[in-house]
Amino acid sequence: MTDRIGLPQHWRKPLAGVLVVTMFSLAVFVETWTSIVAIWSRSETFTHGYLVAPTSLWLIWLHRQQYRNLQADFSWVGLLFSVAGGFLWLVADLVHVLVVQQWAVVAILASSLWAVLGTGVVSSMLFPILFLFLMVPFGEAFIPPLMDYTATFVVTLLRLTGISVYREGLFFTLTSGNWSVVEGCSGLRYLIASFTLGTVYAYLNYTSYKKRAVFIAVSFLAPIIANGFRAYMIVMIGHLSSMKLATGVDHIVYGWVFFGIVMFALFYIGSFWHDAPDSPETSVQEEAQADAEIASEPRYHWFGLAVILFCLSVWPPISHGLSGLQNSNVMVPERFSQPRLDTWQPAEAPDWGWEPNFQGVVAEARTFLKNGQAVVGLYFANFGDESQGGELVNSQNYLVPQKHKVWRILRDSDHPFAPASGHFAVVEEAVLNSSQRDLLVWRWYRIGDKTTNNAYLAKWWQLVKRLSGDSAPELLVVIYTEVVNQDFDTARDNLGQIAQACCS
């Protein structure tokens, strides 16, 4: 039996449940959903997010005949996954890991739909539901390795071509001019677009899970390789034209044209293994028989729906309560801001032309120490409860922004040293270069009495500390000194003496 618009009678209550759960989820976690949309709006890399939900609904509509005779039922397993997603959101909210919060709200929505519709229905429309996870603006963590890969790929091909090239990190020099690999050269935008289109193409054109998996994998790998060739061709165009072509906006146009050709070739080759679609048509007699079987459908689980809504609503209040227990110690302890070392004395700030500067810092301390001719700068930043627009652990906390007019990062790696406490420690070491000098910089996190340069471990310690109500300061520590006559060993020894006191 169907209503006036062709909707089967037994689907009216489940679809009402879907609508209620979806709207309630959006309302309860409105701040997180708003953050997702905000990134779609400001970043061209993630503008595809606007199309994900409509595409998911379209894919379900295409196969509506397969779903019309399915029997929706409440799933307690789906409810458990919804609760797990809520706990994940709570953990991410306490330590302000936005991308995990965004993954969590999509997981909450998907698992809540699972609970409302039941395992049988959701398993039949699994791909359109999992496709919703592409709404999350994820992938910026891949930018640094993709940039390094692109630089290595281009330099390797240039040398194989017989062109002399000198490389320093992400910068390389040809006889015709200088080039650098920036974020736009990473190919992340092409990668995300290719992966998104590739998943939809695989779902629509293949029925074999093996074929789908292979095509999706190829749609992920192809743009990475193609981006290397794209960058190489742009450099070659610039080199052969004496830097008159492909050095401005035009190389972005070339990039998208090349990407379009790659995607066309990918889809064309994939069409040779196209599977014949299953016939979605259902005969009138089969529909009548199915309607008769469903006529005696059980009552819809409104109690289960109420339980879902309750479970969704508890997480923001819990997060607010636990955050209130965290009495942020917005200060830098005096033993850090005014260190006392036997052989090091306070000094005036040297004119190096660089100092640490991060967004969202609530309290900070800057000081300089001198031992003979050696001067070391110390910087400590407290981000408070991280609700001021900045975070202690944040990929945007740059030592030097890209395309800085004066400074650039030549090297960035981990460096081990042994503090006086006897515990082995690792810091992030960077070499900053300008036309006048080199600076050696060490950076790490101090969470309570623990020290690490690992962002994930720092987040974990933050979570444990905040759940326990501990209000000890959480600091970003940066120490730096000038490298004289390329003597990095002496510079590291000076930083090591200061780091021992800071890590004790």
C-alpha positions in Angstrom: 0.0 0.0 0.0 1.3 3.5 -0.9 0.1 7.0 -0.2 -0.6 9.7 -2.8 3.1 10.4 -3.5 4.0 6.7 -4.0 5.5 6.3 -0.5 4.9 2.8 0.9 2.7 2.9 4.1 5.3 1.0 6.1 8.0 3.6 5.4 6.1 6.6 6.8 7.0 6.2 10.5 10.7 5.2 9.8 11.2 8.2 7.6 9.6 10.4 10.2 12.1 8.9 12.7 15.0 9.6 10.3 13.9 13.3 9.9 13.6 13.7 13.7 17.0 12.1 14.4 18.7 14.1 11.7 17.3 17.5 12.8 18.0 16.7 16.5 21.6 15.7 15.7 22.2 18.9 13.8 20.7 21.0 16.6 22.5 19.3 19.5 25.9 19.5 17.8 25.3 22.7 15.9 28.7 24.2 16.7 30.6 21.3 15.2 28.3 21.2 12.1 28.8 24.9 11.7 32.6 24.5 11.8 32.3 21.9 8.9 30.3 24.3 6.8 32.6 27.2 7.6 35.6 25.2 6.2 33.6 24.4 3.1 33.0 28.1 2.6 36.5 29.4 3.1 38.6 26.6 1.5 38.3 25.7 -2.2 39.8 22.4 -1.4 36.7 21.3 0.6 33.9 23.0 -1.3 32.8 19.6 -2.5 31.3 19.1 1.0 28.2 21.0 -0.1 27.5 18.2 -2.6 28.1 15.2 -0.4 24.7 15.0 1.4 22.7 15.7 -1.8 24.7 13.1 -3.6 24.0 10.6 -0.9 20.3 11.2 -1.1 20.5 11.0 -4.9 22.2 7.6 -4.7 19.5 6.3 -2.4 16.8 7.7 -4.7 18.3 5.9 -7.7 17.9 2.6 -5.9 14.6 3.4 -4.3 12.9 0.3 -5.8 15.4 -1.9 -3.9 14.4 -0.3 -0.6 10.6 0.0 -0.9 9.9 -3.5 0.3 12.5 -3.6 3.1 11.2 -3.6 6.7 12.7 -0.9 8.9 13.2 -1.9 12.5 15.0 -0.4 15.5 18.7 -1.5 16.1 20.1 -1.5 19.6 23.6 -2.2 18.1 23.2 1.1 16.1 22.3 2.8 19.3 25.6 1.5 21.0 27.6 2.9 18.1 25.8 6.2 18.4 26.8 6.3 22.1 30.4 5.5 21.2 30.4 8.3 18.6 29.1 10.6 21.3 31.9 9.7 23.7 34.4 10.2 20.9 32.9 13.7 20.4 33.2 14.4 24.1 36.9 13.4 24.2 37.7 15.5 21.1 35.8 18.5 22.5 37.7 18.4 25.8 41.0 18.6 24.0 39.8 20.7 21.1 40.6 18.4 18.3 38.2 19.8 15.7 38.7 17.2 13.0 37.9 14.4 15.4 34.8 16.2 16.6 33.7 16.5 12.9 34.3 12.8 12.3 32.4 12.1 15.5 29.2 14.0 14.6 29.0 12.3 11.2 29.5 9.0 12.9 26.7 9.9 15.4 24.4 10.8 12.5 25.2 7.6 10.6 24.9 5.3 13.6 21.6 7.0 14.7 20.2 6.3 11.2 21.3 2.7 11.7 19.4 2.6 15.0 16.3 4.1 13.5 16.2 2.0 10.3 17.7 -1.3 11.5 20.6 -3.4 10.3 18.8 -4.8 7.3 17.9 -1.5 5.7 21.2 0.2 6.5 23.3 -2.6 5.1 21.4 -2.3 1.8 22.2 1.4 1.6 25.6 1.2 3.3 27.6 3.1 0.6 25.4 6.2 0.5 25.5 6.4 4.3 29.3 5.9 4.5 29.6 8.5 1.7 28.5 11.1 4.3 31.9 10.9 5.9 33.3 12.8 2.9 31.6 15.9 4.4 34.4 16.1 6.9 37.1 18.5 5.6 40.0 16.1 6.2 43.4 15.8 4.6 45.5 18.8 5.6 47.7 16.4 7.6 48.8 15.0 4.3 50.0 18.4 2.9 53.6 18.3 4.3 54.4 14.7 3.0 52.7 15.5 -0.3 54.8 18.7 -0.7 58.0 16.8 0.1 57.0 14.1 -2.4 56.2 16.6 -5.1 59.6 18.4 -4.6 61.5 15.0 -4.7 59.5 13.9 -7.8 60.2 17.1 -9.7 63.9 17.3 -8.8 64.4 13.7 -9.8 62.7 14.1 -13.2 64.7 17.4 -13.8 67.9 15.6 -13.2 66.9 12.6 -15.4 66.1 15.2 -18.1 69.6 16.5 -17.8 68.9 19.8 -16.1 71.1 21.0 -13.3 69.2 21.7 -10.1 70.1 22.6 -6.6 67.6 21.7 -3.8 67.2 23.0 -0.3 64.2 21.4 1.4 61.2 22.6 -0.6 63.2 25.1 -2.5 65.1 24.3 -5.7 67.1 26.4 -8.1 67.6 26.0 -11.9 69.8 28.1 -14.1 66.6 29.9 -15.3 65.2 30.8 -11.9 64.1 29.7 -8.4 61.1 27.5 -7.6 59.4 26.4 -4.3 56.8 23.9 -3.5 54.0 25.5 -1.5 50.7 24.2 -0.1 48.9 24.7 -3.5 51.5 22.4 -5.1 50.8 19.5 -2.8 48.0 18.3 -5.0 45.6 17.7 -2.0 42.8 19.5 -3.9 43.2 17.1 -6.9 43.5 14.1 -4.6 40.2 14.9 -2.7 38.3 15.7 -5.9 39.6 12.5 -7.6 38.8 10.3 -4.6 35.3 11.7 -4.2 34.4 11.4 -7.9 36.1 8.0 -8.0 34.0 6.5 -5.2 30.7 7.6 -6.8 31.8 6.3 -10.2 32.8 2.9 -8.7 29.5 2.6 -6.9 27.4 3.5 -10.0 29.4 1.4 -12.5 30.5 -1.7 -10.7 28.6 -4.3 -8.7 31.7 -6.3 -7.7 33.2 -5.1 -4.4 36.6 -6.1 -5.7 36.3 -3.8 -8.8 35.0 -1.0 -6.6 37.9 -1.3 -4.2 40.5 -1.4 -7.0 39.0 1.6 -8.8 38.7 3.7 -5.6 42.4 2.8 -4.8 43.4 3.9 -8.3 41.4 7.1 -8.0 43.4 7.8 -4.8 46.9 7.0 -6.2 46.5 8.4 -9.7 46.2 12.1 -8.7 49.3 11.8 -6.4 51.4 10.5 -9.3 49.8 12.9 -11.8 50.5 15.9 -9.6 54.2 15.1 -9.7 54.1 15.2 -13.5 51.9 18.3 -13.4 54.5 20.1 -11.3 57.4 18.9 -13.4 55.7 20.1 -16.6 55.0 23.5 -15.1 58.7 23.9 -14.1 59.7 22.8 -17.6 57.4 25.3 -19.2 58.8 28.0 -17.0 62.4 26.9 -17.6 62.1 26.6 -21.4 60.3 30.0 -21.7 62.9 31.8 -19.5 60.4 32.1 -16.7 57.8 33.9 -18.9 55.2 31.2 -18.7 53.7 29.1 -15.9 55.1 31.3 -13.2 51.8 33.0 -12.2 48.1 32.3 -12.1 48.4 30.5 -15.5 50.1 27.5 -13.9 47.0 26.9 -11.8 44.9 26.9 -15.0 47.3 24.4 -16.6 47.0 22.3 -13.4 43.2 22.0 -13.6 43.3 21.3 -17.3 45.8 18.5 -16.8 43.7 17.2 -13.9 40.6 17.1 -16.1 42.5 15.1 -18.7 43.7 12.6 -16.0 40.1 12.2 -14.7 38.7 11.7 -18.2 41.3 9.0 -18.9 40.7 7.3 -15.5 36.9 7.1 -16.2 37.4 6.1 -19.8 39.7 3.2 -18.9 37.4 2.2 -16.0 34.5 2.0 -18.4 36.0 -1.1 -20.0 35.2 -3.1 -16.9 31.7 -1.6 -16.5 29.1 -4.0 -14.9 25.6 -4.2 -16.2 23.3 -2.6 -13.5 20.9 -4.8 -11.6 17.3 -4.2 -12.8 15.6 -2.1 -10.1 12.1 -2.7 -11.5 9.6 -4.5 -9.5 6.4 -5.9 -11.0 3.0 -4.8 -9.9 2.3 -8.3 -8.7 5.5 -8.4 -6.6 4.7 -5.0 -5.1 1.2 -6.2 -4.1 2.6 -9.4 -2.6 5.1 -7.4 -0.6 2.5 -4.9 0.6 0.4 -7.8 1.8 3.3 -9.3 3.7 4.0 -5.9 5.4 0.4 -5.2 6.1 0.8 -6.8 9.5 4.0 -4.9 10.4 4.9 -4.5 14.1 4.6 -1.2 15.9 7.4 1.2 15.3 9.8 1.5 18.3 9.0 5.0 19.5 10.6 4.2 22.8 13.9 3.4 21.0 13.7 6.7 19.2 13.3 8.5 22.5 16.3 6.7 23.9 18.3 7.9 20.9 17.3 11.5 21.4 18.2 11.3 25.0 21.7 9.8 24.3 22.3 12.5 21.7 21.4 15.3 24.1 23.6 14.4 27.1 27.1 14.9 25.5 27.3 18.8 25.3 26.2 19.2 29.0 28.8 16.6 30.1 31.5 18.3 28.1 30.6 21.7 29.6 30.7 20.2 33.1 34.1 18.6 32.7 35.5 21.7 31.1 34.3 23.7 34.2 36.4 21.4 36.4 39.4 22.4 34.4 40.4 25.6 36.2 42.8 26.8 33.6 46.0 28.0 35.2 46.6 30.9 32.8 50.2 31.7 33.7 53.8 30.8 33.0 55.5 29.5 36.2 58.3 31.8 37.4 60.9 29.1 37.2 60.3 29.2 33.4 59.8 32.9 32.9 62.8 33.8 35.1 65.1 30.8 35.0 68.2 30.7 37.2 71.2 28.8 35.8 74.7 28.9 37.2 76.6 29.8 34.0 73.9 31.7 32.2 72.9 35.2 33.0 69.9 37.4 31.8 70.7 39.3 28.6 69.2 42.0 26.4 67.1 40.8 23.4 69.4 40.5 20.3 68.4 42.0 17.0 67.9 38.7 15.2 64.8 39.8 13.3 62.7 36.8 14.4 60.8 35.7 17.4 58.1 33.1 18.1 54.5 34.4 17.5 51.4 32.2 17.7 47.7 32.9 17.6 45.4 32.4 20.7 48.1 32.7 23.3 46.6 33.8 26.7 49.9 34.2 28.7 53.5 34.2 27.5 57.0 34.7 28.7 60.0 35.8 26.7 63.5 36.0 28.1 67.2 35.7 26.9 70.2 34.2 28.6 73.8 34.7 27.9 76.9 32.6 28.4 80.0 34.4 27.1 79.2 35.2 23.5 76.4 32.7 23.2 72.8 34.0 23.5 69.7 31.8 23.8 66.1 33.0 23.5 63.4 31.3 25.6 59.7 31.5 24.8 56.8 29.9 26.8 53.2 30.1 25.6 50.1 29.2 27.7 46.9 28.9 25.6 44.6 28.6 28.6 41.5 26.5 28.1 42.1 26.9 24.3 38.7 28.7 23.9 40.3 31.9 22.6 40.7 30.9 19.0 44.1 29.1 19.4 45.3 25.7 20.5 48.4 24.4 22.1 48.7 21.6 19.6 47.8 23.1 16.2 49.2 22.6 12.8 48.8 26.3 12.2 51.4 27.2 14.9 54.0 28.0 12.3 57.6 29.0 13.2 57.7 30.7 9.8 54.7 31.1 7.5 55.1 30.0 3.9 56.2 32.7 1.5 57.7 34.8 4.4 59.5 37.8 3.0 62.6 37.2 5.1 62.7 33.8 6.7 62.4 30.2 5.5 62.7 26.8 7.1 65.6 24.8 5.7 65.3 21.7 7.8 62.7 20.4 10.3 63.2 17.2 12.1 63.3 15.4 15.5 66.3 15.7 17.7 67.0 13.6 20.8 68.8 14.8 23.9 69.3 13.6 27.5 67.9 16.0 30.2 69.5 16.2 33.6 66.6 14.1 35.0 68.0 11.1 33.1 64.9 10.6 31.0 65.4 10.4 27.2 63.7 13.3 25.4 63.0 14.3 21.8 62.4 17.9 20.6 61.4 19.3 17.2 64.5 20.9 15.6 64.3 23.5 12.8 66.8 25.6 11.0 65.6 29.1 10.1 67.4 30.9 7.4 67.5 34.5 6.3 69.9 36.5 4.1 71.8 37.5 7.3 71.8 34.6 9.6 70.7 31.0 10.6 68.8 30.3 13.7 68.6 26.9 15.4 65.2 26.4 17.0 64.0 23.6 19.4 60.3 23.3 20.2 58.3 20.9 22.4 55.1 20.7 24.6 55.1 20.6 28.4 51.8 19.1 29.8 51.9 19.4 33.6 55.2 17.7 34.4 55.5 15.8 31.2 57.5 16.7 28.1 57.1 15.6 24.5 57.3 16.8 20.9 54.7 14.3 19.8 51.4 16.1 19.0 49.3 13.0 19.5 50.9 12.2 22.8 50.5 15.8 24.0 46.8 15.6 23.2 46.5 12.3 25.1 48.2 13.8 28.2 45.9 16.9 27.9 42.8 14.6 27.9 44.0 12.6 30.9 44.9 15.7 32.8 41.6 17.4 32.1 39.5 14.4 32.9 41.3 14.3 36.3 40.7 18.0 37.0 44.4 18.8 37.1 44.9 22.5 36.5 48.7 22.4 35.9 49.9 24.7 33.1 50.1 23.4 29.5 52.9 25.1 27.7 54.4 25.4 24.2 58.2 25.8 24.7 60.5 27.3 22.1 64.2 28.0 22.6 66.5 29.3 19.9 70.0 30.6 19.2 72.1 32.0 16.3 74.3 29.5 14.5 77.7 31.1 14.1 80.0 30.0 11.2 77.7 27.0 10.6 78.8 25.5 13.9 75.6 23.6 14.6 77.2 21.4 17.3 78.0 24.3 19.5 74.5 25.7 19.0 72.9 22.4 19.9 75.1 22.2 23.0 73.9 25.6 24.2 70.3 24.8 23.5 70.8 21.4 25.3 72.0 23.2 28.5 68.9 25.3 28.6 66.5 22.5 27.6 67.8 20.4 30.6 66.6 23.1 33.0 63.3 23.5 31.2 62.6 19.7 31.1 63.5 19.1 34.8 
